[in-house]
């Protein structure tokens, strides 16, 4: 009988070599599923900006997933750069990361969370829809695009 994997989630810099590799994997995946003009990537340098907090999930010490909170002026917090490596996709890491991102947004006083994702990202749509997000019109400064799907949800302190 094997023991459960040790899962940790912490804020980390996106500028490490291992994060650069994982963000590259994310970019490659998105570009394999969506046309380039529908992809709105933050580079690791942009992810290192003070407006962004990057959460990283590790499984038994290995980099497994990431997700970010990007702060917009006003009351909107954006969920960005959500990714779980294929070998770790059955562990609920996306939900754990999203919960941490939303908890930080609430703690910082944001009243709304929003995001853009691809219409053909089934796992992402399931995660967001089961986390209280609802489809909405284009958000923030994103253009309308047939391959883009926009979500938002109100945030309230527990």
C-alpha positions, -999 to 999 in steps of 0.1 A, spaced: 0 0 0 15 33 -11 11 65 10 -6 95 -4 16 120 -21 28 150 -2 11 181 -17 23 216 -9 11 250 -23 31 281 -19 38 314 -35 70 311 -56 88 332 -82 80 324 -118 116 332 -127 131 299 -117 144 276 -144 118 249 -135 90 274 -137 102 287 -171 101 251 -183 66 245 -170 52 278 -184 68 268 -217 48 235 -215 16 255 -208 22 278 -237 29 249 -261 -3 232 -249 -24 263 -254 -10 269 -288 -18 233 -298 -55 238 -288 -61 275 -298 -50 299 -325 -22 323 -315 -45 353 -317 -68 338 -290 -39 331 -266 -33 358 -240 -1 346 -223 18 364 -195 55 358 -198 73 347 -167 87 382 -165 52 396 -166 42 370 -140 70 383 -117 53 418 -117 41 431 -83 5 429 -95 8 391 -99 10 364 -72 20 330 -85 10 299 -66 28 267 -72 17 232 -63 44 206 -56 38 169 -53 65 151 -33 87 182 -39 82 181 -77 68 211 -96 33 199 -106 10 229 -112 6 267 -111 -20 294 -111 -18 332 -106 -38 361 -92 -34 392 -114 -46 424 -98 -65 449 -120 -73 485 -110 -106 486 -93 -123 456 -79 -114 428 -103 -90 400 -97 -81 379 -127 -72 342 -126 -43 336 -149 -18 309 -160 -37 279 -145 -19 247 -155 -14 212 -141 11 189 -156 -5 157 -171 11 133 -146 -6 152 -117 -40 158 -132 -59 134 -110 -49 151 -77 -73 181 -76 -44 206 -78 -63 230 -100 -91 233 -75 -66 237 -46 -48 265 -65 -80 282 -75 -92 281 -39 -59 298 -28 -62 324 -55 -98 333 -47 -90 333 -9 -62 358 -15 -85 380 -37 -111 380 -10 -85 388 17 -73 418 -5 -108 431 -8 -116 423 -45 -153 420 -52 -151 401 -84 -129 374 -100 -127 370 -138 -109 350 -163 -105 342 -200 -101 306 -212 -105 286 -244 -138 272 -256 -122 238 -260 -106 235 -226 -130 210 -210 -111 205 -178 -108 243 -172 -145 249 -180 -155 222 -155 -132 236 -128 -145 271 -132 -182 262 -135 -181 240 -104 -163 268 -85 -191 293 -90 -180 311 -121 -205 320 -148 -200 326 -184 -200 364 -192 -193 388 -220 -157 397 -227 -139 410 -196 -113 436 -189 -94 444 -221 -98 411 -239 -112 412 -274 -142 390 -283 -129 359 -301 -148 327 -312 -122 306 -294 -124 326 -261 -147 320 -232 -151 345 -204 -161 338 -168 -167 359 -137 -179 354 -102 -187 377 -72 -163 373 -43 -176 375 -7 -158 369 25 -169 337 43 
